[in-house]
Each structure stands twice: as structure tokens, then as C-alpha cells.
């Protein structure tokens, strides 16, 4: 019997009180494209929509919001030149921007924001390789 292995990320599911509001956030703040809407059908636990966000399948289902905010988050890679554009998109939707954590030079920049259901999103300009290289250099390169 051969052992299977993880092949990659299948999808991310987010629960929301308001499918229309979450659709606007995914489409306008993240540049996602709706690829499916269940309408009044419920093939899963509740009404749902599927989006493509940078090649990732994001599922959004109706349900209760997260009770509290945490630092658990989903981070999307963006080019450094686009960070101001994304900030404007997020502000236009009236979403709360969270201050970025302190960073050392060379690990990229981040823009964090909460949606209406207490999910935290990060838009990040760096890569894992860049961060690891910067950390190898220590505090004072």
C-alpha cells in the first residue's frame, strides 16, 4: 500500500453572515472572480459561492461569523508596486485596516485588514525565500 502525500492547497472556506457583502470584498478588495453561486440550492451545509483569487479556490458559505478576532489569517502575495492600490480598495469598502507587525528590512511589506466576519487577510509583497534569507542574515546584516 503506497502512502499518499499532500499535493497542494485544494481550497479555503470562509463562513459569512452576508454572502453579498463577502462577495464584494473578495471581488473588489482581492480581485477575485466569482465562478459559482448555489442560489437557493444547498449542496453543502448552506448557500455558498466559489471564487478564483489568484488561482486559489475560495469557498464562501452562509453561517455565523467568528466570535472574535485573532491573528490567524490568510496571506495573498501581491507586487510591491500594488500595495497603495489595494489600500485604496480596502478603504473604499470601509474595512478596518490593522497595523502591520514590526518588520526587519528585507522581509517584504504587508497590509492587513478584517472583513465583517472577523476574518483577517494579509496582502504581502515578499516571498518565503526572501524572508528566510533575511532571517539568515541576523538582526544587523
N, C-alpha and C positions, 0 to 999 in steps of 0.2 A: 504494500500500500504506500503510495507516494504522498508526501506531505505537501499541502498547498501553501502558497505564500500570498501575502498582500500584493496585489497588482497595481494599486494606486487608490486614489480617492474616488469613491463612487458618487456620493452626493452629500450635501449638508441640508438638514431640515431645520427650519425655524418655525416656531409657533407664534401666531399673532392674533390679537383680538380683531383686527381690521385688515382683511385681505387687500382692499383697495389702497389703503394708506401704505401698507408694506410694499405693494406693487409699485407705487410711486417712488418710494425710497430706493428700491432695487433698480428701477429703470432710470430714475433721474440722478440719484447720488452715485450709484455704482456703474451706470451704463449697461445694465442688464437688459436682456431681451426675453420677453415672455414667449414660452414655447408650448404651454399647455395650461388650460383652466378647466377645472372639473364642472364648473357651473353648479347646478344643484345636485349633481351626482356625487356620491361619496364611495369611491372605490377603496379608500383607506379609512382613517379614523374620522375625517371631517372633510369639508370642502378644501380644495388645495389648488395651487398654481405652481408651475415649474418655470424656472428661468435659466438662461445661459448667461453666466457672468465670467467673462474671460476664459471660456471653455469649461467652466465648472457648472455642474448641475446643482442649482439651489432650489429646494422644495420649500414652499411656504404653506402652512396649514392653519386653519382657524382653531383657536383654543385660548386658554388662559395665558396671560403674559407671565414672564418670570417675576417672582415676587420682589426681588432685589437686584441691584446692580453689582456686578463683580468685575474683576479684571480678566475673566475668561473672555476670549474674543476670537474673531475670525479676521485674519490679515490678508489683504489683497495687495499684490505688487503693482505699483504704478511708476511711470517715469518721473524723475525728479522735476522735470520741466512742467509737469501737470499738476503739481500739488496745489498751486493757487487756484486753478480752475475747479478742482474738487472741493476746496474750501468754500468757494462761491456756491457750488451746487448744494452743499450740505446746509449752508446758511440760508439759502433760498427756500429750503424745505422746513426751516425753523427747528432743525435738530440741534441738540446740545453737543457742542464740541468739548471733549475732555482734553485737558492739557497733557502733552506728551511727557513721558517719564524722562528723567535726566539721561543724556546720552553722551558717549565719548565720540569725538570727531572720527568719522570714517565708518560708522555703522549704519548710515542711512538716516533718513528723516521719516517721521510718522505723523499722521493726522488721525486722531481717534474721535469717534462720535457714537452716541447712543441713539437707538431708534425708540419708538414709543412703547416697546415691549421689554425694555431694559437689556436688549442685546447690545454688545459693544463691538464695533467694527474698527479696524485699523487699515489705513491706506499707507503702505510702506514703500520707500524708494530703494531700499537696499536688498541684498541677497544674503543667503546663508554663508556662502563662500567669503563675501566681503566682511561679514561680521566676525567669522572665525579668524580670518587673517588679522583683523584689527585687534581682537582679543589676544592673539598670539604675541602681538607687539607689546602688550602690557599697558600700564597707565601712562607712561611717559616715553613714547617712541623717540 
